[in-house]
Amino acid sequence: MNESNSNPANSRSITTNQTGLNEKLDEVVLRHLNAEFKKPISEHTQIAFDEINTKVKKFSGDIILDSCCGVGESTANIAKLYPKALIIGIDKSAHRIEKHDVRHFPQNKKQAEEGQYILARADLNDFWRLAVEQKWNISHHYLLYPNPWPKAKHLQRRWHGAAVFPYIIQLGGKLELRSNWKTYVDEFARALEIAKHKTQVELYYSDESITPFERKYWASGQKSHRLVINL
């Protein structure tokens, strides 16, 4: 999600022309569940995946995926929670990845005391499919504050409305989605229900935020909603 307001206490709330769940949600999700996604794999994502896949195949511990990781703050924080796991943070923006503050995570600590993590630029529409193809066995999949695309006409830009949605399910693991737009989480839960995976949406708060957006939203009084499901 784009956020131009530099004052955390004044982070803008979601504005949308949509009331409730998108009226085309069920139709779109069913179509994607019953169709093959044939988009060609982008070259830069194939290269990034191949490099990471080599490390994944050699790693003996849990594999955790942090999708839409932005500047990688969430990836580093998840690595602290699971120091014996390999955390893979993926974002489509090289600019955001390059902003990762390595001063707080020097190499020796990053790979030891603070856990192990990798950050890479890749298109998740392709990366997720490659991970499924290579039969990755992930223990957790974090999807924290993805771009909400709040205009009704942009349903298919939301992950649950995208053609790649079935691959999110096939990846398995414990999926955790968070958003400051409850409708996004409600729609995702409905999409999962259509795919025979029923879950609940709940309010979420913690004493410590783990992403820049989470910090901004809470500082401005906005609430987070989430769903957690074992797939």
C-alpha positions in Angstrom: 0.0 0.0 0.0 1.2 3.5 -0.8 1.5 5.8 2.2 2.6 9.4 1.6 1.8 10.8 5.0 5.0 11.0 7.0 3.3 11.6 10.3 2.4 8.1 11.8 -0.3 9.7 14.0 -2.1 10.9 10.9 -2.1 7.8 8.7 -5.2 7.9 6.4 -8.0 5.5 6.8 -9.2 3.4 3.8 -11.7 5.1 1.5 -13.8 3.0 -0.8 -16.8 3.1 -3.1 -17.6 -0.5 -2.1 -20.3 -1.4 0.5 -19.7 -4.8 2.2 -18.2 -7.7 0.2 -17.7 -7.1 -3.5 -20.7 -8.3 -5.4 -18.6 -10.2 -7.9 -16.4 -11.9 -5.3 -18.0 -15.4 -5.4 -18.1 -15.4 -9.2 -14.4 -14.4 -9.5 -13.1 -16.8 -6.9 -15.0 -19.7 -8.3 -13.6 -19.0 -11.8 -10.1 -18.9 -10.6 -10.5 -22.1 -8.5 -11.6 -23.9 -11.6 -9.2 -22.5 -14.2 -5.5 -22.9 -14.9 -3.3 -19.9 -14.4 -1.1 -19.7 -17.5 0.8 -16.4 -17.1 4.4 -16.8 -18.1 6.9 -16.7 -15.3 8.9 -13.4 -15.3 12.7 -13.8 -15.8 13.7 -11.8 -12.7 11.4 -13.9 -10.5 12.7 -17.2 -11.9 16.3 -16.1 -11.2 15.4 -15.0 -7.7 13.4 -18.1 -7.0 16.2 -20.5 -8.3 18.7 -18.8 -5.9 16.4 -19.1 -2.9 15.2 -22.6 -3.8 18.8 -23.8 -3.6 19.0 -22.5 0.0 15.6 -23.9 0.9 16.4 -27.4 -0.3 19.6 -27.4 1.8 17.9 -26.0 4.9 16.8 -28.6 7.5 14.5 -26.3 9.6 11.1 -24.6 9.1 10.6 -22.4 6.1 8.5 -19.3 6.7 7.2 -17.0 3.9 6.7 -13.3 4.5 4.9 -12.1 1.4 4.6 -8.4 0.5 7.4 -7.7 3.0 8.1 -4.1 2.0 11.3 -2.9 3.5 11.7 -6.2 5.4 11.1 -5.0 8.9 8.4 -7.7 9.3 10.8 -10.4 8.0 13.5 -9.4 10.5 11.0 -9.4 13.3 9.5 -12.8 12.3 13.1 -14.1 12.3 13.5 -13.1 15.9 10.3 -15.0 16.8 11.5 -18.1 15.0 15.4 -18.1 15.3 15.7 -21.7 14.0 13.6 -21.1 10.9 14.6 -19.6 7.5 12.4 -16.6 6.8 11.9 -15.6 3.2 10.7 -12.0 2.6 9.4 -11.2 -0.9 8.3 -7.9 -2.3 7.8 -6.7 -5.9 9.7 -3.4 -5.3 13.5 -3.4 -5.4 13.3 0.1 -4.0 11.6 -1.1 -0.9 13.9 -4.0 -0.5 16.9 -1.8 -0.8 15.6 0.4 2.1 16.0 -2.5 4.5 17.9 -1.0 7.5 20.9 -3.4 7.8 22.4 -1.2 10.5 19.9 -2.8 12.9 20.6 -6.3 11.6 24.4 -6.7 10.9 25.2 -9.9 9.1 26.7 -11.8 12.1 23.6 -11.2 14.2 21.1 -11.5 11.3 22.2 -15.1 10.7 22.6 -16.1 14.4 21.1 -14.3 17.3 18.3 -12.6 15.3 17.5 -15.6 13.2 18.0 -16.2 9.5 16.2 -14.4 6.7 16.4 -13.6 3.0 15.0 -10.6 1.2 14.3 -10.7 -2.5 12.5 -8.8 -5.2 10.0 -11.0 -7.1 6.5 -11.1 -8.5 4.4 -13.1 -6.1 2.1 -14.2 -8.9 5.0 -16.2 -10.2 7.0 -16.9 -7.0 4.1 -18.6 -5.3 3.5 -20.9 -8.3 7.1 -21.8 -8.4 7.1 -22.6 -4.7 4.1 -24.9 -5.2 5.7 -26.5 -8.2 8.9 -27.3 -6.2 6.7 -28.6 -3.3 8.0 -26.2 -0.7 6.8 -27.3 2.8 6.3 -24.0 4.6 5.3 -23.9 8.2 3.9 -20.3 8.2 2.9 -17.8 5.5 2.5 -14.2 6.6 0.6 -11.7 4.4 0.7 -8.5 6.4 -1.1 -5.4 5.2 -1.1 -6.1 1.4 -2.2 -3.2 -0.9 -6.0 -3.2 -0.3 -7.0 -1.9 -3.8 -10.2 -0.4 -2.2 -12.0 0.6 -5.4 -14.7 -2.0 -6.3 -13.5 -2.3 -9.9 -10.1 -3.5 -8.6 -11.3 -6.7 -6.9 -9.0 -8.8 -9.0 -6.0 -6.9 -7.9 -6.7 -8.1 -4.3 -4.9 -11.4 -3.6 -8.2 -13.3 -2.9 -9.6 -12.0 -6.2 -6.5 -12.7 -8.2 -5.9 -15.7 -10.5 -3.0 -16.8 -8.2 -5.3 -17.2 -5.2 -5.5 -21.1 -5.5 -1.7 -21.2 -5.1 -1.9 -19.4 -1.8 -4.0 -22.3 -0.6 -1.8 -24.9 -2.2 1.3 -23.4 -0.4 -0.2 -24.6 2.9 1.2 -23.8 6.3 -0.3 -21.5 8.8 -1.6 -18.5 6.9 -1.9 -15.2 8.7 -3.4 -12.2 7.0 -3.6 -8.7 8.6 -5.2 -5.5 7.2 -6.5 -2.2 8.5 -9.4 -2.7 6.1 -11.8 -5.2 7.6 -13.6 -5.7 4.3 -10.3 -7.1 2.8 -10.0 -9.7 5.5 -13.7 -10.5 5.3 -13.5 -11.0 1.6 -10.4 -13.2 2.0 -12.2 -15.3 4.6 -15.1 -15.7 2.2 -12.8 -16.7 -0.6 -11.3 -19.4 1.6 -14.8 -20.6 2.5 -15.6 -21.0 -1.1 -12.5 -23.1 -1.4 -13.7 -25.3 1.5 -11.5 -23.6 4.2 -13.6 -21.9 6.8 -12.0 -19.4 9.1 -12.8 -16.5 11.4 -11.9 -12.8 11.2 -10.8 -11.2 14.5 -9.5 -7.9 15.8 -5.7 -7.9 16.3 -3.5 -5.9 18.6 -0.2 -6.4 20.2 2.1 -4.4 22.5 4.6 -4.3 19.6 4.0 -3.7 15.9 6.1 -5.7 13.5 5.7 -3.7 10.3 6.0 0.1 9.5 2.3 0.1 8.4 1.1 -1.6 11.5 3.0 1.0 13.6 1.5 3.9 11.6 -2.1 2.5 11.7 -2.0 1.9 15.4 -0.5 5.3 16.1 -3.3 7.0 14.2 -6.0 5.0 16.1 -6.9 2.6 13.3 -7.7 -1.1 14.1 -6.1 -4.2 12.5 -8.1 -7.3 11.6 -6.7 -10.6 10.8 -7.4 -14.2 10.0 -5.3 -17.2 10.9 -5.8 -20.6 9.3 -3.9 -23.9 8.9 -4.1 -24.8 5.3 
